């Protein structure tokens, strides 16, 4: 089974699960907040090493989208890394991702493959939701659930971010998620929490199969994953 078919076979049943939980979960945290959505990604992400050198070095046609929300922290001194860690824990460790997480757990090997990236002799691995840290990010090169790899992170300057690659540069499907935090205003309590995504065929310059149908399904799934990640941040830090 090719990587895109494998991804699709995981995505479709996962969407059913996501639909169920998006119906059952109250999402009360979002009553006074608006999520901004765009079918583009920032230039800073498009020209980043993760996109322009690793996932889409030939600048092929891609699927792009961004979601962001403005939140107010209870405590301005909370570190960007802890905010991102809470988001990652909610995104990959929550109910919405549970079905996909369990399916990926059945794999015997990794489906995220980028041979040009540095290869640690024994990369850190996260295989269960309970292994996702609450206050720190997974180290660089960590592989999550056989399918996502930390390929870049920045915490010393604003915006802070972590990049997770998926797919493979050797196949017809590759992509990267960026989760980022920007401090707004003088008090540092107001933040923008963004989820940026791009995916493409890294070897042939043509659109990914599935057209608008698959893109619409992707956007729905990405939104409910994003909401669960944000909800984790809001419950613990806002």
N, C-alpha and C positions, 0 to 999 in steps of 0.2 A: 504494500500500500504506500503510495506517495505521500510526502509530507503534507501537501495541501488537503488531500483526501482524508488523511488521518486527522488533521486539524478540524475539517468539516464534520467528520464523524463524531468528534468530541464536542464540537460547538453546538450542533443541533439539539441533542438531548440536554446539554447544559442549559440552553436557552429555555427549554421547558421548565427546568428546575428554577432558573432565574425568574421566569414569569410567575411561578407559584409563590416564591418568596417575596417578590416585589408586590404581590397582591396581599400576602398575609402580614408582612412586616409593616408596622405603623409609620415608620420614618418620621416620627414626631419632631426630630431634631431640625427638619428642613422647613418648618412652617413659616419662619421669618427670614429665610435665606433663598437667594436665587442663584442657580447654577448657570453660568454663561457657557454657551456651546458654539464651536466654530469648526468648519470643515477644512481648516488649515492648521499649520503649526508655525510657531515663531521662527523667524530667520535664525535666531541663535541656536535653536534645536536642529534646524535643517542643515546648518553648516558645522554642527558639532562633529567631533571625531566619531561618536557613536553612529551617526547617520551617514555622514559624507565619506567616512573611511571604512566603516565596518559593515553596516547593513545595506547601504545603497550607494556604493562608491561611484557607480556609473550614472547616477542621477536619473534612474529609470522612473517611469510613471508610477505613482504610489497612491495609496489610500492614506489620507491624513485627517486627524481630528484632534480637537483640544476641548477639555472641560475645565472650568475653574470656578472657585467660590471664594468669597471674602468672609473671614471668620474673625472673631475677637477672642483672644486667649484670656483665661483668668489671671495668668501670671506672665508678665512680659519676659521673665528670665528663663522660661523653659527653652531648651536648646532646639535648634532646627532639626537636629538629628532625632531627637525624641518625637517631634511632631511627625516627621517622615516615617519613623519606625512604627508609630501607632497607625498611620495610614496604610503602610505595607502589611501590617498584621491584619487589619480589617479587610483589605483588598484580597490578599491571598489566603487568609485564615478564617474568613467568615463563611456564612451559610451560602451565599450566592455562588462562591467558587467551590463549594464542597463536592459537587458531583464531578466537575472536571478534575479537581485535586485527587479524588479517589480513583478515577480512571487513569490518570497519569501515574499513580502509584503502582499500577499493574505492569508498567513498562519495565523491561529488563535492562535498558540502556538509555542514554541521553538522546533526546531529539533536538536539542539546541547544539549546533556545531558551527564554530567559526574558527577554522584552522589558523588564521592569521593572528588571532589573539594570543597573548602569553598563556602558557599552559603550566599551572602549578603542578607539582608532582602529585599532590593529593588535595584537590580543591575542597573547600568546605561545602557541605551538602545539607540541605534542609528538606526533609521528606515528610514531615508532619506539621500540622497547623500549630501544635503546642510548642514546636521548636522555634517558631518565629519570635525574635526578641521584641520586648515592649519599649525599650529605651534606646537601643542602638540598632544601626542598620547592619544587615549581613555584610561581611567583608567583601572587598573586590574579588571577583571571579567565583563567588559562591553560586552554586547551582541549586535552584528551587524546583522540586518535583520533576526532575529530569527535563524540564522544558523552558526554564527561564534562568538567565545568567546575568549577574551583576557585572556590567562591563565598564561602568564609569560612575564616580560619585564625587560630589563637591560639597564641602561643608564650611570652608574657610571664608568664602565670599558669597555675597547675595547675587542671584538666588542660589539657595542650596538645592541640590537635586541628587537623585539616584536613577541610573539607567538600567533597565532590564531588557536584554536581547532575547528573542525567541526565533524559532525557525532555524534556517541554515543558509550560509553563503554558497553552499554546494548544490542547492536545490532550487526549486521554483518559488519558494516562500521564505521571506525573511522579514523581521520587524523588530521594533524596539519601543518600549514604554518608558517615558520619563515622568517621574513624580517630582514636583518642585515646590519650594516654599519661597515666597518673597515677603519681606517685611514692609508694611505700608505705614506711613505716618511717623510722627516723632516718638510716640510712646512704645513702639515695637510690639504692642499687643495686637494690632490689626495685621492680619496676614492674608495673602492670597495663596491658596493651595490648588495646584494645577496638575492635570493628568494629560500629557501629550503623547500621541501615538502616531507612528507611521509604519507601513508595511508595503512590500513590493515583491516583484519577481526580480531577484538580483542578477540573473543571468540572461534574461531575454526582456527587451524593452516592450512589454505589453501589459495590459491591465490584468490583475488577478481574476481568475474565473469567478463566476457567480453574479457579477454585475451589481446593480442597485439592490437586488434582493439580499445578497450576502452582506453588502455594506449596511443596509438597514438593520439586519439582524445583529451585525457587529456593533452598531451604534447603540442599540437597545441594551445588549449585554454589557458593553463598556460603561454605559450610564449606571446600571444597577450595581456593578462592581465598584464604580467610583463612589456612589452614594454610600455603600457599606463601608468603604475606606474612610470617607469623610465622617460618617456617623461615629466611627471608633475614635477619631480625633475629638469630636465634639463632646462625646460622653466623658472622656477622661481629662481633657485639657481646656475646654471652653465653658 
